[in-house]
Amino acid sequence: MKTTRRTIMTTGLAAAATVAGPGILRAQTRPPAARTIRAVPHGDIPTYDPIWTTANMSAYHGAMVYDTLFGIDANLAPQPQMVSGFGVSEDKLTWTFELRDGLRWSDGSAVTSADAVPSIRRWAVRSGSGQLLLPRIRDVSAKDDKTFIIALKEPFPLLLDMLASSTTPLCFIMRKREAETDPMQKIDQVVGSGPFILNAGETKAGNQYVYDKNPNYVPRGEPPSGIAGGKVVKVDRVIFQNMPDSQTAVAALQAGEIDFYEIPPIDLLDQLQGDPNITVENLFELGAEGYIGLNWLHPPFDNQKLRQALLYIVKQEDMLRPTFVDPKWYRTCGSWFACGSPIENDANTAWFKGGQDLAKARALMKEGGYDGRPVVMLQATNIPYMMNAATVMAQQMRSAGFNVQLAPMDWANVVQRRSSKAPPDQGGWNIFFTSSGGLAMSNPYMIGGMATIGDKGWFGWPTDERNEQLRDQWLKAETLEQRKVVAAQIQDNAWNIVPHMYYGQWVQPTAHRKNVTGWLHVPEVIPFWNVVKT
Amino acid sequence: MIGTIVRRLLSMLPVMGVVAVCVFLLLHLAPGDPAAIIAGENVSPENIARIRAQLGLDQPVWRQFLVWVGSLLTGDLGQSMFWGDSVTSLIGQRAEPTISLAFTTVMVAVFLAIGLGVLAAACAGTLVDRLVMGFAVMGFSVPVFVVGYLLIFVFAINLKWLPVQGYTPISEGVAPWLRNLVLPSIALGMAYVALIARITRTTMLDVLAEDYMRTAKAKGVAMRPMLFRHALKNAAVPIATVVGNGVALLIGGVVITETVFNIPGVGRLVVDAIARRDYPIIQGVIMVFSGVYVLVNLLVDLSYTFLDPRIRD
């Protein structure tokens, strides 16, 4: 065949069309930018199984594609979500639930009780609160396609609160096929009945996660409140973009390339607040609380007097200000439970009200027989609020006479080392820093750190029988008033034994374009239903 | 020639073997626990231990190494501990943005740098020479991320000429593809331009001092053909060597540039993997980067025979 200029051009154009074709077709089927929200959440999704992990980003994914039986409203009260009706027997041992009409999986099949039952069981194995519920359950069974029963061995007043909670892992309902997966294994398919569907074709793990509006989803009729009420989706698509560089994310928000940024750095807030196209908004008033883990297994903090000494040393204000700068973003808190929560109280908080008292701390150190041994403090240098808190607390402790050795490392290293029960000078530790959501800190059972069950407990491994008895009383309390009384007793005991401490509470404001409105205030999860882009 | 290429390719094997051992040991001896990161924050130590066992991280390091090398020999780079996707497919998904960025950077940098280097050599000792060399020193000294943020501030936020971040595949059009690559290529190319411009100038000055160049000048050969047709050809071998060696610089820069400009390439993949200790991804990407580096240097060596007939002979 003779090669001419025309054949070369024709071949070239054909090749270009072949290469560009799929991309052009994909681009044509994409919803317009005005119907798409580009959001940069706080991190990447580590796994698509929101039951298997407690990672918040997996819960964000879960809230998009799955639904829950109940959801907490803006007042943190449980409200029915997938459930149309429910009731409890007179002896309070048998709960009956009925699924509402119109619930469908994204593959088109109907949601039935046969899906809900194994979903509850799998969640209960993985969830901290579910594990409290599990030994109290006699049976979970389907009565018919729409009705299922939870039979209890003893009354459990917090059942609905646990099913509704937005603390990870949330009790997401999955198809029977996925829900029957071994709770220790991850699910292998994402088929939900939630307001969005994961668009696997356009999703690129680690880079962007694309969620399209679920056409089969039937929202409730009530107005949205918290994670409860009608989940009405008002856009066609939401894209979670993984953008680890905060400076780039802020610039992208200012340039209008993204619509929402969950964690703008506090030191760049002024820049964002000065931009007429951007709104800085706090979506959850309880925010987060800084947690100081103390190792009870090794000296010096195996000694109660030395743990008490820390109460008089730690000055939360100094630990928070370097990071959060403006007091409107942080607060000091002497309560064992999150400040602003219904059970915040001031039992046994004289140490907090009196402020830092190094003389008292030194007296307690002497009483406790502190011998000058090094205190190994793990410092996560890649998380600014933890790094700053550790730097300041180390200096505060040195001022009182503790011999503190900071061990700087990245967070991945901290989570490995804090699991070590070895002595601090042999790869162990004395103090580490972390944080937890304000909702989880609003009760004594949601996070492992609230338990004092020794070896089997969370990192630090405190042991205290009275705390466990009081936690049990809490679970049995039927009203908020009763819970408040028990909460004060738990706190009174906690600030005597000091299982762990706090370095204050803060809120992380979000930033979004002004033309994107309708954000719901929900703890631990960012909902994308009800959000409108104009 | 073919014998030489085969020998060089075979000599890559021990190099890649050493890389494999070093990468594996460095990663596994460094602290950090992927199981604890996957599990999330409020998880019991028992659950973390179960995840560790599922991932095979409770096995002795030598056994983990043998399993990995066994897979490697069959061309399997393993699976991501987080998403479960094969590392090969993840690298495949991310290859286009990285190759695009590297390609545009090398193109811009080589043409710009050679032009600047020749100009500086031709104007040696003058203000032009000093300006070019000053620019080279600056390009080499200012970190990629500083250049990147400055470019974003000026051209994306203030002037709004170009996007802040992201990547558009070439299949969606050459113009949008280029629009996303302009700023990253400039940021990444600065150090590369500086490196090549400096070596071009030095080599050109050496060549320009040769007798045959003086003869050419005496015979009345014009400046442009003398520089580009006679001098630059003879200066090509050292320049090609630096271009090849600079690939290592480019790979390091790609990792940072992709993070600053949010380009979903292989560099971003490895940065994210390092933060959460996704060992198979880190190991796989480093093996691929090392292979690319060795191959590029092989190609550079082979290019000598084309650039300089004396070597061919």
Chai-1 contact restraints between the chains, C-beta under 6 A:
chainA,res_idxA,chainB,res_idxB,connection_type,confidence,min_distance_angstrom,max_distance_angstrom,comment,restraint_id
A,V19,B,S171,contact,1.0,0.0,6.0,A-B,restraint_1
A,A20,B,S171,contact,1.0,0.0,6.0,A-B,restraint_2
A,G23,B,P169,contact,1.0,0.0,6.0,A-B,restraint_3
A,G23,B,S171,contact,1.0,0.0,6.0,A-B,restraint_4
A,G23,B,E172,contact,1.0,0.0,6.0,A-B,restraint_5
A,A27,B,E172,contact,1.0,0.0,6.0,A-B,restraint_6
A,P46,B,I38,contact,1.0,0.0,6.0,A-B,restraint_7
A,P46,B,F82,contact,1.0,0.0,6.0,A-B,restraint_8
A,T53,B,A39,contact,1.0,0.0,6.0,A-B,restraint_9
A,T53,B,G40,contact,1.0,0.0,6.0,A-B,restraint_10
A,T54,B,G40,contact,1.0,0.0,6.0,A-B,restraint_11
A,T54,B,E41,contact,1.0,0.0,6.0,A-B,restraint_12
A,T54,B,N42,contact,1.0,0.0,6.0,A-B,restraint_13
A,T54,B,V43,contact,1.0,0.0,6.0,A-B,restraint_14
A,A55,B,G40,contact,1.0,0.0,6.0,A-B,restraint_15
A,G128,B,N42,contact,1.0,0.0,6.0,A-B,restraint_16
A,M184,B,R50,contact,1.0,0.0,6.0,A-B,restraint_17
A,K204,B,Q93,contact,1.0,0.0,6.0,A-B,restraint_18
A,A205,B,W83,contact,1.0,0.0,6.0,A-B,restraint_19
A,A205,B,D85,contact,1.0,0.0,6.0,A-B,restraint_20
A,G206,B,D272,contact,1.0,0.0,6.0,A-B,restraint_21
A,N207,B,P264,contact,1.0,0.0,6.0,A-B,restraint_22
A,M243,B,N262,contact,1.0,0.0,6.0,A-B,restraint_23
A,D245,B,T259,contact,1.0,0.0,6.0,A-B,restraint_24
A,D245,B,V260,contact,1.0,0.0,6.0,A-B,restraint_25
A,T248,B,Q165,contact,1.0,0.0,6.0,A-B,restraint_26
A,T248,B,V260,contact,1.0,0.0,6.0,A-B,restraint_27
A,T248,B,N262,contact,1.0,0.0,6.0,A-B,restraint_28
A,A251,B,I152,contact,1.0,0.0,6.0,A-B,restraint_29
A,A251,B,I157,contact,1.0,0.0,6.0,A-B,restraint_30
A,A251,B,V164,contact,1.0,0.0,6.0,A-B,restraint_31
A,A252,B,V164,contact,1.0,0.0,6.0,A-B,restraint_32
A,A252,B,Q165,contact,1.0,0.0,6.0,A-B,restraint_33
A,Q254,B,I157,contact,1.0,0.0,6.0,A-B,restraint_34
A,A255,B,A156,contact,1.0,0.0,6.0,A-B,restraint_35
A,A255,B,I157,contact,1.0,0.0,6.0,A-B,restraint_36
A,A255,B,V164,contact,1.0,0.0,6.0,A-B,restraint_37
A,E257,B,V164,contact,1.0,0.0,6.0,A-B,restraint_38
A,A412,B,G32,contact,1.0,0.0,6.0,A-B,restraint_39
A,A412,B,I37,contact,1.0,0.0,6.0,A-B,restraint_40
A,A412,B,R277,contact,1.0,0.0,6.0,A-B,restraint_41
A,N413,B,P31,contact,1.0,0.0,6.0,A-B,restraint_42
A,N413,B,G32,contact,1.0,0.0,6.0,A-B,restraint_43
A,V415,B,D33,contact,1.0,0.0,6.0,A-B,restraint_44
A,V415,B,A36,contact,1.0,0.0,6.0,A-B,restraint_45
A,Q416,B,P31,contact,1.0,0.0,6.0,A-B,restraint_46
A,Q416,B,G32,contact,1.0,0.0,6.0,A-B,restraint_47
A,Q416,B,D33,contact,1.0,0.0,6.0,A-B,restraint_48
A,Q416,B,A36,contact,1.0,0.0,6.0,A-B,restraint_49
A,S419,B,P45,contact,1.0,0.0,6.0,A-B,restraint_50
A,I447,B,N42,contact,1.0,0.0,6.0,A-B,restraint_51
A,G448,B,N42,contact,1.0,0.0,6.0,A-B,restraint_52
A,G448,B,S44,contact,1.0,0.0,6.0,A-B,restraint_53
